[in-house]
């Protein structure tokens, strides 16, 4: 399985052996080391993965952050094996838990003191 834009999600730990987790941010990958999966620092716009390499490609809570004209969908599909599955996840902004979470983060966020 290929997880593109893995971030620091616990999804990585649930991936089967042989899975690859990719993220553009090194700090996210440093955190993800504890899950003992193969980690790659790369952009979803140009994946360093051979074509048709994975039977399942996961991209959770990434697609809503990229420009509409980006090549990410083409890259995800390119790495997908024939008859494979592409799983795209997005937050449910209408869900009450999401609204509560965002409000909590806003209240508890660290304050930036620039001087």
C-alpha positions in Angstrom: 0.0 0.0 0.0 1.2 3.5 -0.8 0.1 6.4 1.6 0.8 9.8 -0.1 0.8 12.7 2.3 1.0 10.5 5.3 1.6 13.3 7.7 1.9 12.1 11.3 -1.3 10.1 11.2 -1.7 6.8 13.0 -2.9 5.3 9.7 0.7 4.6 9.0 0.9 2.1 11.9 -2.1 0.2 10.5 -0.6 -0.2 7.0 0.4 -3.7 6.0 4.1 -4.7 5.9 5.8 -3.5 2.7 3.8 -0.3 2.6 5.4 3.0 1.8 4.4 6.3 3.4 5.3 9.6 1.6 5.2 13.1 2.9 6.8 16.4 1.8 7.5 17.5 5.4 10.5 15.9 7.1 9.1 16.7 10.6 6.1 14.5 9.8 8.3 11.7 8.7 10.5 12.0 11.8 7.4 11.5 13.9 6.3 8.6 11.7 9.5 6.6 12.3 7.9 5.0 15.3 5.6 3.1 13.1 8.5 1.1 11.4 7.3 1.6 7.8 9.3 2.6 4.8 9.2 6.4 4.7 10.0 8.7 1.7 10.4 12.4 1.7 8.8 13.5 -1.6 6.0 15.6 -3.2 2.8 14.1 -4.4 3.2 16.2 -7.5 6.2 14.0 -8.6 6.2 10.7 -6.8 9.5 8.7 -6.9 7.5 5.5 -7.4 7.5 3.3 -10.5 4.2 3.2 -12.5 1.6 0.6 -11.5 3.6 -0.3 -8.4 0.8 -0.5 -5.7 -2.5 -2.4 -5.5 -3.9 0.4 -3.2 -3.0 4.0 -3.0 -4.2 6.1 -0.1 -4.3 9.9 0.0 -6.1 11.2 3.1 -6.7 14.8 3.9 -4.3 16.1 1.2 -6.4 16.7 -1.9 -8.3 19.7 -0.4 -4.9 21.5 0.1 -3.5 21.3 -3.4 -4.3 23.5 -6.4 -7.0 22.2 -8.8 -4.4 22.2 -11.7 -1.8 20.1 -9.8 -0.6 16.8 -11.1 -1.3 14.9 -7.9 -4.3 12.9 -9.3 -2.3 11.8 -12.3 0.6 10.8 -10.1 -1.7 8.8 -7.7 -3.3 7.0 -10.7 0.1 6.4 -12.3 1.4 4.5 -9.3 -1.8 2.4 -9.0 -1.6 -1.2 -10.3 -4.2 -2.2 -12.9 -7.6 -2.9 -11.2 -6.1 -1.3 -8.0 -8.0 1.0 -5.6 -7.4 4.7 -5.0 -8.7 5.9 -1.7 -9.1 9.6 -1.2 -10.1 11.0 2.2 -11.2 14.5 3.0 -12.5 16.0 6.3 -16.2 16.2 6.8 -16.5 19.9 7.5 -20.3 19.5 8.2 -19.6 17.0 11.0 -20.1 18.4 14.5 -16.8 16.7 15.7 -14.9 18.6 13.0 -16.4 21.9 13.9 -15.7 21.3 17.6 -12.1 20.2 16.8 -11.4 23.3 14.7 -12.8 25.6 17.4 -10.7 23.8 20.1 -7.6 24.2 18.1 -8.3 27.8 17.5 -8.7 28.5 21.2 -5.7 26.4 22.3 -3.3 27.2 19.4 0.1 28.5 20.5 0.4 32.2 20.3 3.1 33.8 18.1 4.9 36.6 19.8 6.9 38.4 17.2 9.3 41.0 18.3 
